[in-house]
Amino acid sequence: MARSRRITLPFFPHYVRQPAVAPAFVRADDYHAYLYVLGRAATRHHLSILGYALAPDAVHLLVLPITAPALSRAMGQANREYALWRHIRERRNEPIWRGRFHSCAFDRPQLWAAMRYVDNLPAPISSRQAHHEGDDPSGLLDLDLWREVYGPVRWNRFAGIADTEFEAALTAGAASGLPLVEMAQARAASR
């Protein structure tokens, strides 16, 4: 069976979901280790991290790739390095991730709804606090674009707003690998 199509568009924000086979994070330092290897991979492959939510069953990211291969290379490196770290620590070699990561691109005006979605996911570690306070002590997040449009005071007024239609389209887009623009065009053509 052929792999599902996954399209990466440079300079467009992407929602990324990496499902886990078993709990990907079992100890508190697992979350910090994943953020560390993700930061290294993002720097190396020119990928801006705009938001994240790390849950035991999946990693959710908002990223901005500078080149088409940046997303897959950064995710591949981060997932390999984190899996290696866990395998060495636990002295066993069981899979952590369930297949390839899922992703979809979307337009910049939709970025804020996507950021609210990721920040509001039930996850022990997320970018929620960094966005509410306007400061990221880890240095992982690229907050420049967010500061230009929102900043902490304005973000706190809009952070709780949900756009269920967009959120459903975002998760469906990640599963299909198609940008949200293509999904909207395909739906309109089928009517």
DRENGU-914450 format. One record per residue: y, z, x of N, C-alpha, C in turn; residue in one letter. Coordinates in steps of 0.02 Angstrom, whole numbers, padded with zeros to 5 digits, m for minus. Each point is the difference from the previous one (the first is absolute). Last residue first. Layout:
% residues N
((Y; Z; X); (Y; Z; X); (Y; Z; X); 'A')
...
//
This chain:
% residues 191
((00964; m00220; m00962); (00021; 00012; m00070); (00015; m00064; m00036); 'R')
((m00057; 00023; 00236); (m00058; 00005; m00043); (00017; 00010; m00073); 'S')
((00167; m00011; 00175); (m00033; m00065; m00006); (m00060; 00003; m00048); 'A')
((00116; 00199; 00057); (00044; m00042; m00041); (m00033; m00068; m00011); 'A')
((m00109; 00151; 00143); (m00002; 00025; m00069); (00041; m00045; m00046); 'R')
((00007; m00045; 00231); (m00066; m00016; m00027); (m00006; 00022; m00072); 'A')
((00196; 00058; 00119); (m00002; m00072; m00013); (m00066; m00021; m00031); 'Q')
((00024; 00222; 00070); (00043; m00012; m00058); (00000; m00074; m00018); 'A')
((m00115; 00064; 00194); (m00034; 00026; m00059); (00041; m00014; m00063); 'M')
((00094; m00054; 00209); (m00054; m00046; m00018); (m00037; 00023; m00062); 'E')
((00163; 00144; 00088); (00033; m00061; m00024); (m00052; m00050; m00024); 'V')
((m00068; 00200; 00109); (00016; 00009; m00070); (00035; m00061; m00030); 'L')
((m00174; m00030; 00204); (00067; 00029; m00010); (00015; 00005; m00075); 'P')
((m00256; 00011; 00079); (00054; m00048; m00013); (00067; 00035; m00006); 'L')
((m00223; 00102; 00027); (00028; m00024; 00063); (00057; m00049; m00009); 'G')
((m00146; 00137; m00159); (m00009; m00072; 00005); (00024; m00027; 00067); 'S')
((00021; 00232; m00050); (m00071; m00017; m00008); (m00012; m00074; 00009); 'A')
((00221; 00081; 00002); (m00034; 00022; 00060); (m00074; m00018; m00004); 'A')
((00130; m00042; m00190); (00018; m00045; 00055); (m00035; 00019; 00065); 'G')
((m00020; 00142; m00186); (m00038; m00062; m00011); (00013; m00050; 00055); 'A')
((00124; 00198; 00005); (m00070; 00015; 00016); (m00044; m00062; m00012); 'T')
((00227; m00022; m00058); (m00006; 00013; 00072); (m00072; 00014; 00019); 'L')
((00058; m00024; m00228); (00001; m00065; 00035); (m00009; 00009; 00075); 'A')
((00020; 00194; m00129); (m00063; m00034; m00016); (m00004; m00067; 00035); 'A')
((00201; 00116; 00019); (m00052; 00035; 00037); (m00069; m00031; m00013); 'E')
((00187; m00079; m00123); (00002; m00022; 00070); (m00055; 00033; 00041); 'F')
((00021; 00070; m00221); (m00018; m00071; 00000); (m00001; m00027; 00072); 'E')
((00074; 00224; m00039); (m00073; m00008; m00007); (m00022; m00073; 00001); 'T')
((00201; 00146; 00095); (m00001; m00067; m00029); (m00073; m00019; m00006); 'D')
((00153; 00245; 00033); (m00061; m00040; 00008); (00009; m00067; m00035); 'A')
((00160; 00214; 00113); (m00006; m00053; m00049); (m00062; m00042; 00015); 'I')
((00092; 00189; 00132); (m00052; 00015; m00050); (m00011; m00055; m00051); 'G')
((00170; m00007; 00180); (m00067; 00005; 00028); (m00055; 00010; m00052); 'A')
((00255; m00016; m00012); (m00042; m00055; m00023); (m00073; 00007; 00019); 'F')
((00176; 00160; 00060); (00012; m00015; m00071); (m00049; m00051; m00027); 'R')
((m00002; 00059; 00231); (m00024; 00056; m00040); (00012; m00010; m00075); 'N')
((00088; m00156; 00159); (m00073; m00006; m00008); (m00028; 00055; m00045); 'W')
((00229; 00005; 00065); (m00013; m00051; m00052); (m00075; m00006; m00012); 'R')
((00061; 00145; 00171); (00031; 00024; m00062); (m00016; m00049; m00057); 'V')
((m00075; m00051; 00228); (m00035; 00054; m00035); (00030; 00020; m00067); 'P')
((00022; m00254; 00086); (00017; 00064; 00031); (m00031; 00055; m00042); 'G')
((00027; m00265; m00039); (m00007; 00063; m00036); (00029; 00060; 00037); 'Y')
((00012; m00233; 00084); (00001; m00007; m00072); (00003; 00068; m00036); 'V')
((m00006; m00016; 00241); (00052; m00046; m00022); (00006; m00002; m00076); 'E')
((m00175; 00125; 00103); (00065; 00034; 00005); (00057; m00045; m00025); 'R')
((m00218; m00092; 00014); (00002; 00051; m00053); (00068; 00035; 00000); 'W')
((m00047; m00149; 00175); (00011; m00037; m00063); (00007; 00049; m00058); 'L')
((m00053; 00098; 00210); (00065; m00034; 00001); (00016; m00035; m00066); 'D')
((m00202; 00132; 00083); (00042; 00023; m00056); (00066; m00038; m00006); 'L')
((m00261; m00005; 00104); (00062; m00038; 00011); (00044; 00014; m00060); 'D')
((m00208; 00162; 00101); (00032; m00041; m00052); (00062; m00037; 00026); 'L')
((m00128; 00155; 00139); (m00042; m00056; m00022); (00037; m00048; m00046); 'L')
((00064; 00221; 00105); (00027; m00062; 00030); (m00040; m00062; m00021); 'G')
((m00014; 00249; m00055); (m00054; m00035; 00036); (00026; m00063; 00034); 'S')
((00141; 00138; m00142); (m00012; 00030; 00065); (m00055; m00036; 00041); 'P')
((00174; m00080; m00194); (m00072; m00006; 00014); (m00014; 00028; 00070); 'D')
((00201; 00007; m00213); (m00017; 00010; 00070); (m00076; m00003; 00008); 'D')
((00126; 00001; m00210); (00035; m00049; 00041); (m00014; 00006; 00073); 'G')
((m00084; 00120; m00209); (00045; 00034; 00047); (00040; m00048; 00043); 'E')
((m00159; m00077; m00164); (00043; 00048; m00035); (00050; 00034; 00046); 'H')
((m00161; m00152; 00089); (00048; m00036; m00042); (00046; 00049; m00038); 'H')
((m00171; 00089; 00135); (00047; m00036; 00043); (00052; m00036; m00042); 'A')
((m00179; 00105; m00112); (00049; 00049; 00026); (00052; m00034; 00044); 'Q')
((m00178; m00136; m00087); (00042; 00028; m00053); (00054; 00046; 00028); 'R')
((m00189; m00128; 00106); (00069; m00008; 00022); (00049; 00030; m00050); 'S')
((m00257; 00096; 00032); (00034; m00061; m00021); (00071; m00001; 00028); 'S')
((m00253; 00149; m00029); (00050; m00021; 00050); (00031; m00065; m00023); 'I')
((m00156; 00103; m00143); (00022; 00059; 00039); (00055; m00017; 00050); 'P')
((m00033; m00130; m00237); (m00028; m00002; 00068); (00026; 00060; 00039); 'A')
((00024; m00140; m00244); (m00023; 00067; 00018); (m00036; m00002; 00067); 'P')
((00207; m00166; m00070); (m00073; 00005; m00002); (m00022; 00071; 00018); 'L')
((00230; m00087; 00002); (m00023; 00042; m00055); (m00076; 00003; m00007); 'N')
((00117; m00135; 00167); (00022; 00070; 00008); (m00028; 00046; m00053); 'D')
((m00042; m00233; m00017); (m00036; 00029; 00056); (00020; 00073; 00010); 'V')
((00117; m00119; m00167); (m00072; 00003; m00017); (m00039; 00035; 00056); 'Y')
((00228; m00047; 00035); (m00008; 00056; m00047); (m00074; 00009; m00017); 'R')
((00054; m00185; 00129); (00008; 00061; 00039); (m00007; 00062; m00044); 'M')
((m00004; m00212; m00102); (m00061; 00010; 00040); (00004; 00065; 00040); 'A')
((00189; m00067; m00119); (m00052; 00021; m00048); (m00065; 00013; 00037); 'A')
((00173; m00086; 00127); (00017; 00069; m00020); (m00050; 00026; m00051); 'W')
((m00012; m00228; 00081); (m00018; 00049; 00051); (00011; 00071; m00024); 'L')
((00051; m00217; m00109); (m00055; 00041; m00026); (m00019; 00056; 00048); 'Q')
((00166; m00167; 00055); (00025; 00041; m00056); (m00054; 00046; m00029); 'P')
((m00061; m00154; 00178); (00038; 00060; 00019); (00028; 00039; m00058); 'R')
((m00225; m00149; m00032); (00071; m00011; 00017); (00035; 00065; 00015); 'D')
((m00265; m00031; 00050); (00043; m00001; m00059); (00072; m00009; 00024); 'F')
((m00288; m00004; 00083); (00072; m00005; 00015); (00038; 00000; m00066); 'A')
((m00251; 00111; 00062); (00037; m00054; m00034); (00074; 00006; 00019); 'C')
((m00276; 00097; 00068); (00073; m00003; 00006); (00029; m00054; m00044); 'S')
((m00236; 00155; 00097); (00027; m00042; m00053); (00076; 00000; 00008); 'H')
((m00211; 00041; 00189); (00055; 00029; m00040); (00023; m00052; m00051); 'F')
((m00257; 00002; 00083); (00067; m00018; 00023); (00053; 00034; m00043); 'R')
((m00236; 00122; m00001); (00020; m00070; 00007); (00070; m00009; 00027); 'G')
((m00051; 00233; m00039); (m00038; m00043; m00044); (00028; m00071; 00005); 'R')
((00001; 00217; 00185); (00037; m00045; m00044); (m00047; m00044; m00040); 'W')
((m00088; 00159; 00153); (00054; 00037; m00032); (00034; m00044; m00053); 'I')
((m00262; 00012; 00125); (00061; m00037; m00018); (00050; 00044; m00036); 'P')
((m00166; 00102; 00183); (m00004; m00021; m00069); (00064; m00038; m00017); 'E')
((m00111; 00117; 00214); (00029; m00066; m00008); (m00009; m00026; m00072); 'N')
((00019; 00248; 00161); (m00042; m00043; m00043); (00039; m00063; m00016); 'R')
((00086; 00204; 00115); (m00062; m00022; 00033); (m00048; m00034; m00048); 'R')
((00234; 00091; m00027); (m00056; 00022; m00041); (m00068; m00019; 00029); 'E')
((00206; m00059; 00113); (00007; 00071; m00018); (m00063; 00024; m00037); 'R')
((00015; m00230; 00055); (m00006; 00041; 00061); (00002; 00074; m00018); 'I')
((00038; m00151; m00174); (m00070; m00006; 00023); (m00011; 00042; 00063); 'H')
((00221; m00017; m00089); (m00044; 00041; m00043); (m00072; m00002; 00025); 'R')
((00154; m00136; 00114); (00019; 00070; 00009); (m00046; 00045; m00042); 'W')
((m00021; m00232; m00030); (m00027; 00021; 00066); (00014; 00074; 00012); 'L')
((00094; m00096; m00191); (m00072; 00006; m00008); (m00032; 00023; 00066); 'A')
((00230; m00049; 00004); (m00013; 00060; m00038); (m00075; 00012; m00009); 'Y')
((00068; m00198; 00106); (00015; 00058; 00042); (m00013; 00066; m00038); 'E')
((m00028; m00205; m00119); (m00049; 00007; 00055); (00012; 00063; 00041); 'R')
((00157; m00055; m00169); (m00064; 00021; m00029); (m00054; 00008; 00053); 'N')
((00214; m00080; 00067); (00005; 00069; m00025); (m00068; 00024; m00027); 'A')
((00017; m00227; 00071); (00005; 00047; 00057); (00001; 00072; m00025); 'Q')
((00002; m00169; m00164); (m00063; 00000; 00037); (00000; 00050; 00057); 'G')
((00199; m00035; m00120); (m00049; 00037; m00040); (m00067; 00003; 00036); 'M')
((00169; m00129; 00101); (00018; 00071; 00001); (m00051; 00042; m00039); 'A')
((m00027; m00235; m00001); (m00011; 00027; 00067); (00016; 00075; 00003); 'R')
((00041; m00120; m00201); (m00072; 00007; 00012); (m00014; 00029; 00070); 'S')
((00229; m00039; m00057); (m00032; 00047; m00046); (m00073; 00010; 00016); 'L')
((00130; m00163; 00122); (00018; 00070; 00015); (m00038; 00050; m00043); 'A')
((00002; m00255; 00000); (m00058; 00040; 00022); (00014; 00074; 00011); 'P')
((00179; m00149; m00077); (m00058; m00004; m00045); (m00060; 00041; 00025); 'A')
((00243; 00083; 00072); (m00036; m00063; 00008); (m00060; 00001; m00047); 'T')
((00146; 00178; m00012); (00048; m00046; 00029); (m00032; m00069; 00011); 'I')
((m00054; 00203; m00190); (m00023; m00034; 00060); (00053; m00050; 00025); 'P')
((m00003; 00231; m00152); (00038; m00062; 00006); (m00022; m00033; 00065); 'L')
((m00105; 00200; m00189); (00015; m00025; 00067); (00041; m00064; m00004); 'V')
((m00122; 00226; m00134); (00050; m00052; m00012); (00023; m00021; 00069); 'L')
((m00240; 00130; m00088); (00056; m00013; 00044); (00048; m00050; m00031); 'L')
((m00234; 00175; m00034); (00047; m00043; m00035); (00062; m00008; 00044); 'H')
((m00277; 00083; 00015); (00066; m00002; 00032); (00042; m00050; m00039); 'V')
((m00226; 00153; m00084); (00033; m00063; 00017); (00065; 00012; 00037); 'A')
((m00155; 00177; m00077); (m00039; m00059; m00019); (00032; m00067; 00019); 'D')
((00101; 00221; 00043); (m00067; 00000; 00029); (m00040; m00064; m00014); 'P')
((00264; m00022; 00014); (m00044; 00039; m00044); (m00070; m00002; 00031); 'A')
((00267; m00062; 00069); (m00068; 00006; 00025); (m00039; 00047; m00045); 'L')
((00232; m00165; m00001); (m00033; 00056; m00035); (m00072; 00001; 00024); 'A')
((00261; m00123; 00068); (m00072; 00011; 00006); (m00021; 00058; m00044); 'Y')
((00219; m00191; 00083); (m00024; 00056; m00040); (m00075; 00006; 00008); 'G')
((00131; m00153; 00130); (00053; 00020; m00046); (m00020; 00060; m00043); 'L')
((m00057; m00131; 00249); (m00030; 00042; m00051); (00056; 00026; m00045); 'I')
((m00026; m00227; 00166); (00041; 00056; m00021); (m00037; 00037; m00056); 'S')
((m00084; m00161; 00212); (m00009; 00014; m00071); (00042; 00061; m00017); 'L')
((m00069; m00122; 00221); (00064; m00014; m00035); (m00007; 00003; m00076); 'H')
((m00166; 00054; 00182); (m00006; m00063; m00037); (00061; m00017; m00043); 'H')
((m00018; 00202; 00139); (m00029; m00054; 00041); (00003; m00067; m00035); 'R')
((00068; 00196; m00116); (00046; m00016; 00053); (m00025; m00060; 00041); 'T')
((m00141; 00085; m00166); (00059; m00032; m00031); (00050; m00020; 00054); 'A')
((m00191; 00123; 00066); (m00017; m00068; m00019); (00060; m00037; m00029); 'A')
((00026; 00229; 00053); (m00012; m00039; 00061); (m00014; m00074; m00016); 'R')
((00020; 00149; m00181); (00064; m00010; 00033); (m00007; m00041; 00063); 'G')
((m00196; 00065; m00112); (00037; m00050; m00039); (00067; m00015; 00032); 'L')
((m00129; 00172; 00090); (m00028; m00065; 00019); (00034; m00056; m00040); 'V')
((00070; 00220; m00051); (00013; m00014; 00070); (m00026; m00070; 00019); 'Y')
((m00048; 00086; m00214); (00071; m00020; 00005); (00018; m00017; 00072); 'L')
((m00215; 00085; m00037); (00006; m00067; m00029); (00073; m00024; 00005); 'Y')
((m00045; 00219; 00070); (m00030; m00048; 00046); (00007; m00071; m00027); 'A')
((00067; 00177; m00137); (00048; m00010; 00055); (m00027; m00050; 00051); 'H')
((m00141; 00063; m00177); (00058; m00036; m00027); (00050; m00016; 00056); 'Y')
((m00186; 00134; 00052); (m00020; m00070; m00012); (00059; m00041; m00025); 'D')
((00010; 00240; 00033); (00019; m00041; 00057); (m00023; m00072; m00006); 'D')
((m00057; 00160; m00170); (00073; m00013; 00002); (00020; m00044; 00059); 'A')
((m00247; m00030; m00096); (00038; 00056; 00027); (00074; m00019; 00003); 'R')
((m00154; m00154; m00089); (m00034; 00062; m00019); (00036; 00062; 00026); 'V')
((00027; m00280; m00061); (00035; 00055; 00032); (m00032; 00065; m00023); 'F')
((m00085; m00202; m00077); (00025; m00024; 00064); (00032; 00056; 00040); 'A')
((m00199; 00004; m00195); (00067; 00023; 00017); (00021; m00022; 00071); 'P')
((m00166; m00164; m00081); (m00004; 00073; m00013); (00070; 00026; 00013); 'A')
((00000; m00224; 00004); (m00068; 00008; m00025); (m00012; 00072; m00022); 'V')
((00248; m00119; m00008); (m00046; 00034; 00045); (m00069; 00005; m00032); 'A')
((00229; m00178; m00023); (m00045; 00049; m00030); (m00048; 00029; 00052); 'P')
((00252; m00111; 00009); (m00063; 00000; 00038); (m00045; 00053; m00030); 'Q')
((00236; m00150; m00065); (m00046; 00054; m00020); (m00064; m00009; 00040); 'R')
((00279; m00089; m00010); (m00066; m00002; 00032); (m00040; 00060; m00025); 'V')
((00236; m00162; m00053); (m00037; 00060; m00018); (m00069; m00008; 00029); 'Y')
((00238; m00121; 00084); (m00070; m00003; m00022); (m00024; 00069; m00020); 'H')
((00248; m00158; 00050); (m00037; 00063; m00003); (m00070; m00012; m00028); 'P')
((00128; m00188; 00143); (m00006; 00022; m00070); (m00036; 00068; 00001); 'F')
((00037; m00131; 00200); (00065; 00024; m00026); (m00001; 00015; m00075); 'F')
((m00203; m00148; 00077); (00046; 00035; 00045); (00066; 00016; m00036); 'P')
((m00241; m00025; m00117); (00063; m00036; 00006); (00047; 00039; 00045); 'L')
((m00280; m00025; m00064); (00052; 00042; 00030); (00062; m00043; 00010); 'T')
((m00244; m00003; m00155); (00058; m00036; 00026); (00051; 00051; 00027); 'I')
((m00275; m00031; m00071); (00051; 00051; 00013); (00058; m00036; 00035); 'R')
((m00249; m00050; m00149); (00060; m00025; 00033); (00050; 00058; 00009); 'R')
((m00271; 00033; m00009); (00057; m00010; m00044); (00061; m00018; 00041); 'S')
((m00246; m00066; 00085); (00045; 00058; m00003); (00057; m00016; m00048); 'R')
((m00243; m00115; m00033); (00062; m00005; 00040); (00042; 00063; m00009); 'A')
((m00274; m00018; m00014); (00059; 00000; m00042); (00062; 00000; 00044); 'M')
//
